[in-house]
Amino acid sequence: KVVAAAHTRGRQEDVMEPRNRSLQALVICLVVLSGASSGSAARAADSWSTPFPGVSRLHRVTSTQNINVLVVDLCAAGVEMRATASSEKGRTVSSFGALTGVHAAVNGDFFASGYTPESLAMHAGSLWGTADDQWRGQLAFGSGRAELVEHWAVSPPEAWMREIVSGYPTILHGGAIIDHSGNSDCTTRHPRTFVGLSPNKRTLYVAVADGRTTTRIGLTCAEEAQLMLELGAHWALNFDGGGSTTMWLSGTGVINFPSDGSQRVVANHLGIFARGVGAAANCTDTLPRGSLDGVDCTSIRGWTQDADTPTVSNRVHIYVGGPFGTPGAAGYSLLADQPRSDLCSVLGSCNHAFSVRPPRSRMDGVERAVHAYGINTGGGVNAELANSPRTLLCAPPEPPLSPEEGDRRRVPSSEAFAAWAFDARDIAPVGDAVVGQYPDGPELSASPLLVRADGDQTLYVVEHRVRRRLSGASAMTAWKLDDAAVETRAVAEVDALLAGVPWPEEPFLVQGTGPDIYLIDAAPPLRAELVSFDLPEQLSRGEAREVTLVLRNRGSLPWEPGRLALAPSGPRDAESALCDAATWPSCTRTATLATTVAPGQEATFLFVVRAPEVGDAATACFALVLDGSFWSGDPGQGGPADDGLCRTVELTSGGGIADGDDVAEGDDVAGGDDVAGGDDVAGGDDVAGGDDVAGGDDVAAGDDVAGGDDVASGD
């Protein structure tokens, strides 16, 4: 019996020690595989098949060899390893397969009488077999993990291990063949069962080589190791061989030639489930790596990569306010897919950076810890990034628009809040004083409407017949808008919408102590604020009077000559009761602009009103109209409403000349009009019959006072 008496990573010394074993331990000697085992002639006879999802089969046949290898993708859906329970020992491989329902199985460890494995065995975390010593290695599986423990490492099973099959000796370690040249059982060809793991431990190799006949001569330990290297293994372990060597496939049966002529009853087994669906229970993942590079009031930034999927962008989880699991911590999950040139050569792939704005709800002058975790693409253990945690300390943020530039738009309901994909973590704690400074704008629509014109990639958010351009992908991301929700419409339909100011780059939400949540946004396009209007309350019938209306542009668009007009609005496009046909552009349009009026500036409209000839009163309403179609009273425009700038004028008969007014030369005072005391009637003016000139008024020389008029004493 060959026993390893001493071992280091680079060298092993073997001594002979007789022990009562059914099969001597094996020692590999490094040799070049002959054509009988894996030379060019052998490879010419290779055939590959896929018996189960995630499992490939290599069948290598030469004049002296019959080798079967299962290449198992441990990360394929539904792949899971299954070892023998204590209650299942002492069965043939096919009996074990039928009992457990596995898709493939091979024999396991060496064993003594009573079918007790000579080292550790485990199923579902329940340990049995024999205590570990330095003569046996273990192939172990657990949740998200597969390991091949070298035989010289003596240790109890680790807590993560759930399935274990042992063997001897380790034939390949870290990609290097272990020298067992002092053991004749290793240097002699025998039937062999052996297993290996790839460098990333995500691929399992399970092999059997038939022996003890002239056409199936078996392998040495070195030839086993050489085959494992050829297949891609980095670690490999020899199992019990000889007459025990058996490989069985569900639906096919035993696929090799056991040297006893039939299957041997063995102590334990290694089974493979390959269901094709479900979790890959033993998929080994390398912990993600990365760095939390910086945290400030503009961004939380860094990078992460999962080395198991090095070219795939993995996710990062960020917690502001404590590590994962801290109550009240603001958590984010985002894909680390931003390109960063400094990562390309270091990681072999560029798209692994992340950057996110800190939550505004945590910008309140309180210091908070920021933790970042790289997320395992295989669903295994996640890792906190280097330089995590860092500290965030920010004062309440300033709104992007001042109260003179913007409005507060109420989010109408929780349903609307959800439809816009708003996040409560991003509500800025600015306080009641700041919220109260902003004028109320139109309520936010119940859900976003995204539109593009046919043949044009420009995206618009549409509200109230107004289209507002989205700046690009960054705005789509910041607003969490889905390109799949974009509606394509005819060019003419899109062009018929009013082009407003661009949509904000990102939402800025505020809330005071009350329940209402507001979006700070630009003012509506056409909103106007009344400054002054000197239309008199009384006019005589038929009288013409010049009036002045001053409006301040409180909207977001400039008022441009040729586009914007003051117009009657009660009703729209109907002739005004106070129209002066001689001076108005038309009785449905009152006045136009001479110069552009920018937001915040005032526009002065000078126009003449003329009272109707009949009636006791006249009512006129005025509003702004843009491009003949868009009115300041339209929904979402902010006013004035169609009836928001209305005046009722009392109509009087005659049209008396008030006390202290002079009647100029050449003017006639019509019959029935009174010239009040203190008024002078200039020379050349006629006072018609029936008019009274009050006392104290002078009638100049050359003026005629018609018959029937009284000139009071002293006039």
ZAMARGU-4260 file (C-alpha; in steps of 0.2 Angstrom, whole numbers, plus 5000, padded with zeros to 4 digits):
<rodrens>
0) 5000/5000/5000 | 5007/5017/4995 | 5004/5030/5009 | 5009/5049/5007 | 5020/5052/5023
5) 5024/5070/5019 | 5018/5083/5007 | 5021/5101/5002 | 5012/5110/4988 | 5028/5107/4977
10) 5033/5090/4982 | 5027/5074/4989 | 5037/5060/4996 | 5029/5043/4996 | 5033/5028/5008
15) 5026/5011/5007 | 5015/5005/5021 | 5005/4989/5021 | 4987/4991/5025 | 4972/4979/5023
20) 4963/4988/5009 | 4953/4982/4994 | 4962/4992/4982 | 4979/5000/4985 | 4980/5019/4984
25) 4987/5027/4968 | 5002/5037/4964 | 5003/5046/4947 | 5019/5047/4937 | 5021/5060/4924
30) 5022/5052/4907 | 5017/5056/4889 | 5001/5048/4885 | 5003/5034/4872 | 4993/5033/4856
35) 4983/5020/4865 | 4976/5032/4878 | 4975/5049/4870 | 4986/5051/4855 | 4981/5057/4838
40) 4974/5040/4833 | 4963/5040/4849 | 4956/5057/4846 | 4952/5053/4828 | 4939/5040/4836
45) 4931/5053/4848 | 4913/5056/4847 | 4902/5069/4856 | 4884/5069/4861 | 4872/5078/4873
50) 4863/5065/4883 | 4855/5078/4895 | 4854/5097/4896 | 4870/5104/4902 | 4879/5087/4900
55) 4890/5083/4886 | 4897/5065/4883 | 4914/5061/4875 | 4916/5043/4870 | 4934/5039/4865
60) 4938/5022/4857 | 4954/5016/4851 | 4961/4998/4848 | 4967/4998/4866 | 4955/5010/4875
65) 4937/5013/4879 | 4935/5030/4889 | 4918/5039/4893 | 4918/5057/4900 | 4904/5067/4905
70) 4907/5086/4904 | 4895/5094/4916 | 4890/5112/4916 | 4887/5115/4934 | 4879/5132/4930
75) 4867/5125/4917 | 4848/5126/4923 | 4843/5111/4933 | 4860/5104/4936 | 4863/5097/4953
80) 4875/5085/4961 | 4869/5070/4972 | 4879/5059/4983 | 4874/5043/4992 | 4865/5044/5009
85) 4870/5031/5023 | 4853/5022/5020 | 4857/5020/5001 | 4874/5012/5003 | 4878/4995/4996
90) 4870/4996/4979 | 4876/4995/4961 | 4877/5011/4951 | 4861/5008/4941 | 4852/5003/4957
95) 4857/5020/4965 | 4852/5029/4949 | 4835/5021/4948 | 4832/5024/4967 | 4837/5042/4967
100) 4830/5048/4950 | 4847/5055/4944 | 4851/5056/4926 | 4869/5050/4927 | 4879/5041/4940
105) 4896/5033/4943 | 4904/5023/4958 | 4912/5033/4972 | 4925/5030/4986 | 4935/5015/4991
110) 4926/5005/5004 | 4929/4992/5017 | 4918/4978/5023 | 4900/4982/5027 | 4901/4994/5012
115) 4908/5008/5023 | 4917/5021/5013 | 4935/5023/5018 | 4933/5042/5021 | 4920/5055/5022
120) 4903/5053/5014 | 4888/5065/5015 | 4871/5068/5007 | 4860/5083/5011 | 4872/5088/5025
125) 4871/5072/5034 | 4889/5065/5037 | 4893/5046/5037 | 4908/5035/5032 | 4925/5036/5040
130) 4934/5051/5048 | 4946/5060/5036 | 4964/5057/5036 | 4978/5062/5025 | 4975/5048/5013
135) 4958/5054/5005 | 4953/5069/4996 | 4935/5075/4994 | 4924/5081/4980 | 4912/5092/4989
140) 4896/5102/4983 | 4886/5115/4992 | 4874/5129/4988 | 4883/5139/4974 | 4899/5130/4977
145) 4910/5115/4971 | 4927/5111/4978 | 4940/5097/4976 | 4949/5096/4992 | 4967/5088/4990
150) 4970/5072/5000 | 4984/5079/5011 | 4973/5092/5018 | 4965/5084/5034 | 4950/5094/5040
155) 4932/5091/5045 | 4919/5095/5033 | 4915/5114/5031 | 4898/5121/5035 | 4894/5124/5017
160) 4896/5106/5011 | 4881/5096/5008 | 4886/5082/4996 | 4903/5073/4998 | 4912/5059/4989
165) 4930/5055/4993 | 4944/5047/4983 | 4963/5045/4982 | 4975/5051/4977 | 4974/5069/4971
170) 4981/5068/4953 | 4980/5086/4947 | 4981/5101/4958 | 4981/5119/4952 | 4984/5114/4934
175) 5000/5103/4939 | 5001/5084/4939 | 5005/5077/4956 | 5020/5065/4956 | 5015/5048/4963
180) 5029/5038/4954 | 5033/5027/4969 | 5016/5018/4968 | 5015/5003/4957 | 4996/5005/4957
185) 4998/5022/4949 | 5010/5017/4936 | 5000/5001/4932 | 4985/5003/4920 | 4969/4999/4928
190) 4951/5002/4925 | 4948/5020/4932 | 4935/5031/4939 | 4941/5049/4941 | 4934/5067/4942
195) 4940/5085/4939 | 4935/5103/4941 | 4939/5117/4929 | 4949/5133/4935 | 4933/5142/4939
200) 4925/5127/4946 | 4910/5129/4935 | 4913/5113/4925 | 4914/5095/4932 | 4923/5081/4922
205) 4917/5063/4927 | 4927/5050/4918 | 4928/5031/4917 | 4941/5021/4908 | 4939/5002/4905
210) 4953/4990/4908 | 4960/4973/4911 | 4957/4967/4893 | 4969/4968/4878 | 4957/4980/4869
215) 4953/4990/4885 | 4969/4991/4895 | 4965/5005/4907 | 4975/5021/4912 | 4989/5025/4924
220) 4987/5039/4936 | 4998/5050/4925 | 4987/5046/4910 | 4971/5051/4920 | 4979/5067/4924
225) 4985/5071/4907 | 4967/5067/4900 | 4960/5079/4913 | 4972/5093/4908 | 4967/5090/4890
230) 4949/5092/4894 | 4952/5108/4904 | 4952/5103/4922 | 4963/5111/4935 | 4960/5099/4949
235) 4957/5081/4948 | 4954/5066/4960 | 4955/5047/4958 | 4940/5037/4964 | 4939/5018/4967
240) 4942/5009/4951 | 4945/4991/4945 | 4929/4981/4945 | 4920/4995/4954 | 4922/5007/4938
245) 4904/5010/4931 | 4895/5024/4922 | 4876/5023/4920 | 4865/5035/4911 | 4846/5036/4913
250) 4837/5029/4898 | 4852/5020/4892 | 4859/5010/4906 | 4877/5006/4910 | 4888/5013/4895
255) 4905/5006/4899 | 4912/4988/4902 | 4914/4984/4920 | 4930/4973/4922 | 4920/4960/4932
260) 4909/4957/4918 | 4894/4965/4927 | 4891/4979/4940 | 4899/4978/4957 | 4889/4982/4972
265) 4898/4998/4979 | 4898/5008/4995 | 4893/5025/4988 | 4890/5035/4972 | 4891/5051/4963
270) 4874/5056/4954 | 4870/5070/4942 | 4853/5078/4940 | 4851/5087/4923 | 4833/5093/4923
275) 4835/5107/4911 | 4825/5119/4921 | 4827/5126/4939 | 4842/5132/4949 | 4860/5127/4946
280) 4862/5122/4964 | 4881/5120/4964 | 4886/5134/4952 | 4902/5140/4959 | 4904/5159/4958
285) 4920/5170/4961 | 4915/5184/4972 | 4912/5201/4963 | 4926/5214/4964 | 4926/5233/4962
290) 4928/5249/4971 | 4917/5263/4978 | 4927/5277/4971 | 4918/5292/4977 | 4903/5299/4986
295) 4898/5317/4986 | 4882/5328/4983 | 4882/5325/4964 | 4886/5306/4963 | 4889/5290/4971
300) 4902/5281/4959 | 4913/5267/4956 | 4915/5250/4947 | 4911/5232/4949 | 4914/5216/4939
305) 4910/5197/4942 | 4925/5188/4936 | 4914/5172/4932 | 4906/5183/4918 | 4920/5195/4915
310) 4912/5203/4899 | 4895/5205/4906 | 4890/5220/4916 | 4884/5215/4934 | 4873/5225/4946
315) 4878/5235/4961 | 4867/5238/4976 | 4870/5254/4986 | 4863/5258/5003 | 4863/5276/5010
320) 4861/5276/5029 | 4870/5260/5033 | 4875/5242/5027 | 4862/5230/5019 | 4848/5227/5031
325) 4849/5243/5041 | 4831/5250/5044 | 4828/5266/5035 | 4843/5265/5023 | 4839/5271/5006
330) 4844/5256/4994 | 4847/5256/4975 | 4850/5243/4962 | 4858/5248/4946 | 4867/5240/4932
335) 4886/5244/4932 | 4887/5246/4913 | 4894/5263/4910 | 4910/5262/4899 | 4926/5268/4908
340) 4943/5268/4898 | 4954/5265/4913 | 4945/5249/4916 | 4948/5241/4899 | 4965/5235/4901
345) 4964/5231/4919 | 4948/5220/4918 | 4949/5215/4900 | 4932/5224/4898 | 4926/5242/4899
350) 4908/5243/4903 | 4908/5240/4922 | 4907/5258/4930 | 4892/5265/4939 | 4886/5282/4944
355) 4870/5288/4952 | 4864/5304/4960 | 4862/5303/4979 | 4844/5302/4985 | 4838/5320/4988
360) 4828/5314/5003 | 4845/5311/5012 | 4851/5328/5008 | 4846/5336/5024 | 4863/5341/5033
365) 4864/5324/5042 | 4880/5313/5039 | 4876/5296/5032 | 4887/5280/5028 | 4886/5274/5010
370) 4889/5255/5007 | 4891/5247/4990 | 4890/5229/4985 | 4895/5220/4969 | 4881/5208/4964
375) 4885/5190/4959 | 4878/5186/4941 | 4876/5168/4946 | 4865/5172/4961 | 4879/5167/4974
380) 4887/5177/4987 | 4888/5196/4985 | 4903/5206/4990 | 4905/5223/4998 | 4916/5234/4986
385) 4933/5241/4991 | 4933/5258/4999 | 4915/5255/5005 | 4908/5263/5016 | 4910/5281/5012
390) 4902/5296/5020 | 4888/5307/5012 | 4884/5324/5020 | 4874/5336/5009 | 4863/5352/5013
395) 4845/5352/5006 | 4847/5355/4987 | 4842/5370/4978 | 4827/5368/4966 | 4832/5370/4947
400) 4820/5384/4944 | 4817/5400/4955 | 4799/5404/4959 | 4800/5418/4946 | 4804/5405/4933
405) 4794/5389/4938 | 4779/5382/4946 | 4775/5369/4958 | 4764/5356/4949 | 4754/5344/4961
410) 4756/5325/4958 | 4737/5322/4958 | 4737/5304/4966 | 4747/5290/4972 | 4742/5281/4956
415) 4750/5295/4946 | 4765/5295/4957 | 4767/5276/4952 | 4763/5279/4934 | 4778/5292/4933
420) 4789/5279/4942 | 4793/5292/4955 | 4804/5287/4970 | 4800/5294/4987 | 4818/5293/4991
425) 4820/5308/4978 | 4808/5320/4987 | 4819/5335/4992 | 4816/5340/5010 | 4816/5359/5006
430) 4803/5364/5019 | 4786/5374/5019 | 4794/5391/5016 | 4802/5386/5000 | 4787/5376/4993
435) 4776/5390/4997 | 4786/5402/4986 | 4781/5394/4970 | 4765/5398/4961 | 4753/5383/4957
440) 4755/5377/4940 | 4744/5364/4931 | 4742/5347/4939 | 4754/5334/4932 | 4745/5322/4920
445) 4740/5305/4927 | 4754/5296/4917 | 4767/5300/4904 | 4763/5301/4886 | 4778/5299/4875
450) 4777/5303/4856 | 4788/5303/4841 | 4784/5308/4823 | 4784/5295/4810 | 4802/5294/4803
455) 4809/5305/4817 | 4818/5299/4832 | 4815/5314/4842 | 4805/5310/4858 | 4792/5322/4866
460) 4782/5322/4882 | 4765/5328/4877 | 4753/5337/4889 | 4738/5348/4885 | 4742/5349/4867
465) 4760/5354/4871 | 4775/5344/4865 | 4791/5345/4875 | 4807/5338/4868 | 4816/5325/4878
470) 4835/5328/4878 | 4840/5310/4875 | 4844/5293/4884 | 4850/5302/4900 | 4833/5310/4902
475) 4824/5294/4898 | 4834/5285/4911 | 4832/5299/4924 | 4813/5299/4922 | 4813/5280/4921
480) 4804/5281/4904 | 4802/5266/4893 | 4805/5267/4875 | 4793/5253/4872 | 4779/5265/4877
485) 4783/5278/4864 | 4768/5281/4852 | 4773/5285/4834 | 4761/5297/4826 | 4759/5306/4809
490) 4771/5321/4806 | 4756/5333/4804 | 4748/5327/4820 | 4765/5330/4830 | 4768/5347/4821
495) 4750/5353/4826 | 4755/5352/4844 | 4763/5368/4852 | 4782/5366/4854 | 4785/5370/4872
500) 4802/5372/4882 | 4812/5356/4883 | 4806/5343/4896 | 4817/5343/4912 | 4833/5333/4912
505) 4827/5324/4928 | 4812/5326/4940 | 4814/5337/4955 | 4801/5333/4968 | 4797/5343/4984
510) 4785/5341/4999 | 4782/5352/5014 | 4774/5346/5030 | 4757/5343/5021 | 4753/5327/5010
515) 4755/5335/4993 | 4770/5331/4983 | 4775/5343/4969 | 4785/5343/4953 | 4795/5359/4951
520) 4793/5363/4932 | 4794/5377/4920 | 4778/5388/4919 | 4765/5384/4906 | 4769/5392/4888
525) 4756/5406/4888 | 4752/5411/4906 | 4749/5430/4908 | 4748/5440/4923 | 4737/5456/4923
530) 4747/5472/4928 | 4734/5485/4923 | 4719/5489/4912 | 4711/5506/4911 | 4695/5502/4902
535) 4682/5514/4910 | 4666/5507/4919 | 4655/5519/4909 | 4655/5525/4890 | 4642/5534/4881
540) 4634/5525/4867 | 4644/5526/4851 | 4659/5533/4861 | 4677/5528/4855 | 4690/5528/4869
545) 4708/5523/4869 | 4713/5510/4882 | 4729/5502/4889 | 4731/5484/4894 | 4747/5479/4902
550) 4751/5460/4904 | 4767/5452/4911 | 4773/5436/4902 | 4773/5423/4916 | 4774/5409/4904
555) 4789/5399/4898 | 4788/5405/4879 | 4793/5422/4872 | 4778/5432/4865 | 4783/5435/4847
560) 4776/5448/4834 | 4766/5439/4821 | 4762/5424/4832 | 4754/5431/4847 | 4738/5442/4848
565) 4726/5449/4861 | 4709/5443/4856 | 4691/5443/4862 | 4687/5427/4871 | 4669/5428/4876
570) 4667/5417/4866 | 4683/5414/4856 | 4684/5420/4838 | 4667/5429/4840 | 4666/5448/4837
575) 4669/5459/4852 | 4655/5470/4858 | 4668/5484/4860 | 4676/5482/4843 | 4682/5497/4834
580) 4682/5491/4817 | 4693/5506/4811 | 4708/5502/4822 | 4707/5483/4826 | 4715/5470/4815
585) 4697/5462/4815 | 4683/5462/4827 | 4690/5444/4832 | 4708/5451/4835 | 4710/5466/4846
590) 4729/5470/4845 | 4746/5463/4841 | 4764/5465/4847 | 4777/5476/4839 | 4792/5468/4848
595) 4796/5451/4857 | 4791/5450/4875 | 4802/5438/4885 | 4796/5428/4900 | 4796/5440/4915
600) 4794/5456/4904 | 4778/5466/4902 | 4768/5469/4886 | 4758/5485/4883 | 4743/5484/4872
605) 4736/5501/4866 | 4719/5499/4857 | 4703/5509/4855 | 4686/5502/4861 | 4670/5509/4854
610) 4654/5507/4864 | 4639/5500/4854 | 4625/5512/4849 | 4611/5503/4858 | 4609/5494/4875
615) 4612/5498/4893 | 4629/5488/4895 | 4642/5479/4885 | 4653/5465/4891 | 4670/5461/4883
620) 4683/5447/4888 | 4701/5446/4882 | 4714/5433/4881 | 4730/5429/4872 | 4730/5417/4857
625) 4746/5410/4849 | 4746/5405/4831 | 4728/5407/4830 | 4725/5390/4839 | 4733/5390/4856
630) 4724/5401/4870 | 4730/5406/4887 | 4713/5399/4893 | 4717/5382/4887 | 4719/5368/4900
635) 4736/5368/4906 | 4741/5385/4900 | 4738/5394/4917 | 4727/5409/4911 | 4720/5421/4910
640) 4705/5410/4907 | 4692/5414/4894 | 4682/5423/4907 | 4697/5429/4917 | 4699/5446/4910
645) 4682/5452/4907 | 4675/5470/4909 | 4656/5476/4909 | 4654/5494/4903 | 4639/5504/4907
650) 4632/5513/4892 | 4625/5530/4895 | 4614/5542/4884 | 4620/5558/4877 | 4638/5558/4883
655) 4638/5574/4895 | 4654/5584/4895 | 4660/5584/4912 | 4663/5599/4923 | 4680/5608/4919
660) 4681/5601/4901 | 4683/5613/4886 | 4675/5611/4870 | 4688/5615/4857 | 4686/5627/4842
665) 4676/5619/4828 | 4667/5607/4839 | 4649/5606/4840 | 4639/5601/4855 | 4625/5590/4850
670) 4607/5593/4854 | 4602/5587/4871 | 4620/5589/4878 | 4623/5600/4893 | 4639/5610/4895
675) 4643/5610/4913 | 4647/5626/4923 | 4665/5631/4921 | 4667/5625/4903 | 4671/5636/4889
680) 4664/5634/4872 | 4677/5641/4860 | 4674/5652/4845 | 4666/5645/4830 | 4657/5631/4840
685) 4639/5629/4839 | 4628/5625/4853 | 4613/5615/4846 | 4595/5619/4850 | 4589/5612/4866
690) 4607/5613/4874 | 4609/5623/4890 | 4625/5632/4894 | 4627/5633/4913 | 4630/5648/4923
695) 4649/5653/4923 | 4652/5647/4905 | 4657/5659/4892 | 4651/5658/4874 | 4664/5666/4863
700) 4661/5679/4850 | 4656/5671/4833 | 4647/5656/4842 | 4629/5653/4838 | 4617/5648/4852
705) 4602/5640/4843 | 4584/5645/4846 | 4577/5637/4862 | 4594/5636/4871 | 4596/5646/4887
710) 4611/5655/4891 | 4612/5658/4909 | 4615/5674/4918 | 4633/5679/4916 | 4637/5669/4901
</rodrens>
